[in-house]
Amino acid sequence: MKYLLFTVAAAAAATAQDALRSRPPRPDAQGRYTLEAEGIKAQFIPYAATLTNLWVKDSKGKYQDIVLGYDNTTYYPVDPGHPVYNAIPGRYVNRIGNATYKIGNVQYHTEKNDGPNTLHSGTNNWSYRVWNVTRASKSSITFAISDASNSSLGMIGRVDASVTYSVSKNKWHISMDATSPEAKTPLMLTQHTYFQLDAFRRPDNRTIWDHTVYMPEAKRVVVTDANALPTGEIAQIAANATDDFWSAPHKLGFASDRPGFENHCGNGCHGYNGAWAFNEKRDKGKSVLTIASAYSGIKADLRTDQDAVVLYTCNWNDGKTEFKSTQGVAGQDKFIPRDGCIAIEAQDYPDGINHPEWGRLNKQIFGPGDKYHWESSWEFGTL
């Protein structure tokens, strides 16, 4: 009898432990959901479906938090600069030229929030919204949003969208889906991730100019004007030109001593803030971008089904924003300098809705019966 009671008790305890192990994760005191797998740990909040922290191992086997963000998650909605740290903007990312676009013969007007242009659909875009958590496990979480017609000025028709983040051994995977059941509308998304592979732990240099980037499939660049708006030209990139990251891995600052570098990404913008177009006939299962730091020894490979990628080297940082307590060098200040990070955004060609000559309308205009899908992954390792 005692043996039977012991067996029943042991079985009940095992069942309880199994239930605890299978219980969906709950947010911590800061509202962060944590996903973990071998070699990686990622945290997310519902505001803007934001990645707040991303830990991977450096060459010494120590975990480093390699993305920008805030310790206090309540600051994301109130930061007046709203840098879109590791968030999902939308429903149409990047710029809309002159804050107008046409679908058929109908012209729509959008909010001017970037000089004469619209950036990320305006100041009520998805990176300002609280998304709903619809599914969560220890290695995956799904956020969803229903965006009403004209909630961002000029964006017509309801859009229902979701993003699923998951982690596996040394890998972060992102998958997005969206539909527009009421009307045709612009639809182009991205994960707006800001990286700093040294986690600001290099004591003598906090910039990303010594990070190397290699994009063997990116031999063309979308030419832009002084306001970072595409002109319509898509230019071939010559080997060793300022935009060349295809012929060999180059440091991000390899062209910094050239005369045109100071305004290379627009008036007052040195460095990079533009889109590279991938070769049309490429293997989408292979990496299109590798970024690495010799200091930390961390490297990251991007795979994506998108046809372009935007690089922004944080020219507009004012040096007044602090990085997280998980980053930096003890005894030094905690401010992010100009050029202290790089945003990497897989997406389609910016402002393609205003350039029908590019043939991108079927990838950027979606309506009833259409399904939008976006997929990318980052795989981390060491040099």
Residue pairs with C-beta under 8 A, 6 or more apart in sequence:
24 136
24 137
25 33
25 34
25 35
25 136
25 137
25 138
25 141
26 33
27 33
27 45
28 34
30 45
30 52
30 71
30 72
30 73
31 45
31 46
31 73
32 43
32 44
32 45
32 52
32 53
32 73
33 43
33 44
33 45
33 133
33 136
33 141
34 41
34 42
34 43
35 41
35 42
35 43
35 44
35 138
35 139
35 140
35 141
35 165
35 166
35 167
36 42
36 138
36 139
36 167
37 139
37 167
37 168
37 169
37 170
37 171
38 168
38 169
38 170
39 56
39 57
39 169
39 170
39 380
40 54
40 55
40 56
40 167
40 169
40 170
40 171
40 172
40 380
41 53
41 54
41 55
41 63
41 167
42 51
42 53
42 54
42 55
42 165
42 167
42 172
43 51
43 52
43 53
43 54
44 50
44 51
44 52
44 141
44 143
44 165
45 52
45 73
45 76
46 130
46 131
46 132
46 133
46 143
47 73
47 76
47 77
47 87
47 129
47 130
47 131
48 76
48 84
48 87
48 88
48 89
48 126
48 127
48 128
48 129
48 130
48 131
49 87
49 88
49 126
49 131
49 143
49 145
49 163
49 165
50 69
50 76
50 85
50 86
50 87
50 88
50 127
51 67
51 69
51 86
51 87
51 165
51 191
51 193
52 67
52 69
52 70
52 73
52 86
53 65
53 67
53 69
53 324
53 326
54 65
54 66
54 67
54 86
54 172
55 63
55 64
55 65
55 66
55 326
56 63
56 64
56 66
56 170
56 298
56 300
56 380
57 63
57 64
57 298
57 380
57 382
58 64
58 296
58 297
58 298
58 382
59 296
59 297
59 298
59 382
59 383
60 297
64 197
64 198
64 199
64 201
64 296
64 298
64 327
65 199
65 324
65 326
65 327
66 195
66 196
66 197
66 199
66 296
66 298
67 85
67 86
67 193
67 194
67 195
67 196
68 83
68 85
68 86
68 194
68 195
68 196
68 323
68 324
68 336
68 341
69 76
69 85
69 86
69 324
70 76
70 79
70 85
70 324
71 324
71 325
71 326
76 85
77 128
81 318
81 321
82 127
82 128
83 194
83 321
84 120
84 127
84 192
85 192
85 194
86 191
86 192
86 193
86 194
87 126
87 127
87 191
87 192
88 126
88 127
88 131
88 143
88 163
88 176
88 189
88 190
88 191
88 192
89 120
89 121
89 125
89 126
89 127
89 189
89 190
89 192
90 120
90 121
90 125
90 126
90 127
90 147
90 159
90 161
90 187
90 188
90 189
91 121
91 125
91 126
91 147
91 152
91 155
91 159
91 161
91 178
91 185
91 186
91 187
91 188
91 189
92 120
92 121
92 155
92 186
92 187
92 188
92 353
92 364
93 120
93 121
93 188
93 189
93 190
93 192
93 345
93 347
93 350
94 119
94 120
94 188
94 190
94 275
94 310
94 345
94 347
94 350
94 351
95 114
95 117
95 118
95 119
95 228
95 229
95 230
95 350
95 351
96 110
96 117
96 118
96 121
96 186
96 351
96 353
96 354
97 117
97 229
97 230
97 351
97 354
98 116
98 117
99 109
99 110
99 111
99 112
99 116
99 117
99 118
99 154
100 107
100 108
100 109
100 110
100 354
101 107
101 108
101 110
101 154
101 186
101 353
101 354
102 108
102 354
103 184
103 185
103 365
104 184
108 154
108 155
108 156
109 153
109 154
110 118
110 121
110 122
110 152
110 153
110 154
110 155
111 118
111 121
111 122
111 123
111 124
111 152
111 153
111 154
112 118
113 119
113 122
113 123
114 227
115 227
116 227
117 227
117 229
118 154
120 127
121 152
121 155
122 152
122 153
124 151
124 152
124 153
125 152
126 145
126 147
126 161
127 192
129 145
129 147
131 143
131 144
131 145
131 163
132 143
132 144
132 145
133 141
133 142
133 143
134 142
134 143
134 144
134 162
135 141
135 142
135 164
136 142
139 166
139 167
139 168
140 164
140 165
140 166
140 167
141 164
141 165
141 166
142 162
142 163
142 164
142 165
143 162
143 163
143 165
144 160
144 161
144 162
145 160
145 161
145 162
146 158
146 159
146 160
146 161
147 155
147 158
147 159
147 160
147 161
148 158
149 155
149 156
149 157
149 158
149 182
149 183
150 156
155 185
155 186
156 183
156 184
156 185
157 180
157 181
157 182
157 183
157 184
157 185
157 367
158 180
158 181
158 182
159 178
159 179
159 180
159 185
159 187
160 178
160 179
160 181
161 176
161 177
161 178
161 179
161 189
161 372
162 176
162 177
162 178
163 174
163 175
163 176
163 191
164 174
164 175
164 176
165 172
165 173
165 174
166 172
166 173
166 175
167 173
170 379
170 380
170 381
171 377
171 378
171 379
171 380
172 377
172 378
172 380
173 375
173 376
173 377
174 191
174 374
174 375
174 376
174 377
175 373
175 374
175 375
176 189
176 372
176 373
176 374
176 375
177 371
177 372
177 373
177 374
178 187
178 189
178 366
178 371
178 372
179 366
179 370
179 371
179 372
180 187
180 366
180 367
180 368
180 370
180 372
181 368
182 368
183 367
183 368
184 365
184 366
184 367
184 368
185 365
185 366
185 367
186 353
186 364
186 365
187 364
187 365
187 366
187 372
188 347
188 348
188 352
188 363
188 364
189 347
189 372
189 374
190 306
190 310
190 345
190 346
190 347
190 374
191 345
191 346
191 376
192 343
192 345
193 343
193 344
193 345
193 378
194 314
194 341
194 342
194 343
195 208
195 211
195 291
195 300
195 341
195 342
195 343
195 344
196 206
196 208
196 323
196 327
196 340
196 341
196 342
197 208
197 211
197 291
197 292
197 293
197 295
197 296
197 298
197 299
197 300
198 206
198 293
198 295
198 296
199 296
199 326
199 327
199 328
200 206
200 323
200 327
200 328
200 329
200 334
200 336
200 340
201 295
201 296
201 327
201 328
201 329
202 295
202 296
202 329
203 329
203 332
206 336
206 337
206 340
207 253
207 337
207 338
207 339
207 340
208 252
208 313
208 314
208 339
208 340
208 341
208 342
209 251
209 252
209 253
209 256
209 339
210 251
210 252
210 253
210 293
210 294
210 295
211 251
211 252
211 291
211 292
211 293
211 342
212 249
212 250
212 251
212 252
212 290
212 291
212 292
212 293
212 294
213 245
213 249
213 250
213 252
213 289
213 290
213 291
213 311
214 245
214 246
214 248
214 249
214 250
214 289
214 290
214 291
215 245
215 246
215 276
215 288
215 289
215 290
215 309
216 246
216 288
217 246
217 278
217 279
217 282
217 286
217 288
218 237
218 245
218 246
218 276
218 277
218 278
218 279
218 288
218 289
218 309
219 236
219 237
219 246
219 279
220 234
220 235
220 236
220 237
220 276
220 277
221 234
221 235
221 237
221 243
221 274
221 275
221 276
221 277
222 230
222 233
222 234
222 274
222 275
222 276
222 277
222 308
222 349
222 350
223 230
223 231
223 232
223 233
223 234
223 235
224 230
224 231
224 265
224 266
224 274
225 231
225 266
226 263
226 266
226 267
227 266
227 267
228 265
228 266
228 269
228 273
228 274
229 351
230 275
230 349
230 350
230 351
230 355
232 355
232 357
234 277
234 349
234 358
237 243
237 244
237 246
237 276
238 244
239 247
240 247
242 255
242 258
242 260
242 261
242 264
243 272
243 274
243 276
244 250
245 276
249 290
249 292
252 271
252 272
252 313
252 342
255 261
255 264
256 270
256 271
261 270
261 271
262 270
263 269
263 270
264 270
264 271
264 272
265 271
265 272
265 273
265 274
265 312
265 313
265 315
266 273
268 315
269 315
269 316
270 315
270 339
271 313
271 314
271 315
271 339
272 311
272 312
272 313
273 310
273 311
273 312
273 313
273 315
274 310
274 311
275 308
275 309
275 310
275 347
275 349
275 350
276 308
276 309
276 310
276 311
277 307
277 308
277 349
278 288
278 306
278 307
278 308
278 309
280 307
282 288
284 303
284 304
284 305
285 303
286 303
287 301
287 302
287 303
287 379
288 302
288 303
288 304
288 309
289 301
289 302
289 309
289 344
290 299
290 300
290 301
290 302
291 299
291 300
291 302
291 342
291 344
292 298
292 299
292 300
292 383
293 299
294 383
297 382
297 383
298 380
298 381
298 382
298 383
299 380
299 381
299 382
299 383
300 378
300 379
300 380
300 381
301 378
301 379
301 380
301 381
302 309
302 344
302 346
302 376
302 377
302 378
303 376
303 377
303 379
304 346
304 375
304 376
304 377
305 373
305 374
305 375
305 376
306 346
306 347
306 348
306 374
306 376
307 348
307 349
307 363
308 346
308 347
308 348
308 349
308 350
309 344
309 345
309 346
309 347
310 343
310 344
310 345
310 347
310 350
311 342
311 343
311 344
311 345
312 342
312 343
312 345
313 339
313 341
313 342
314 336
314 338
314 339
314 340
314 341
314 342
314 343
315 338
315 339
316 338
317 336
317 337
317 338
317 339
317 340
317 341
318 338
319 335
319 336
319 337
319 338
320 335
321 335
321 336
322 334
322 335
322 336
323 334
323 335
323 336
325 334
327 334
328 334
346 374
346 376
348 360
348 363
348 364
349 355
349 358
349 360
352 358
352 360
352 361
352 363
352 364
353 360
353 361
353 364
353 365
366 372
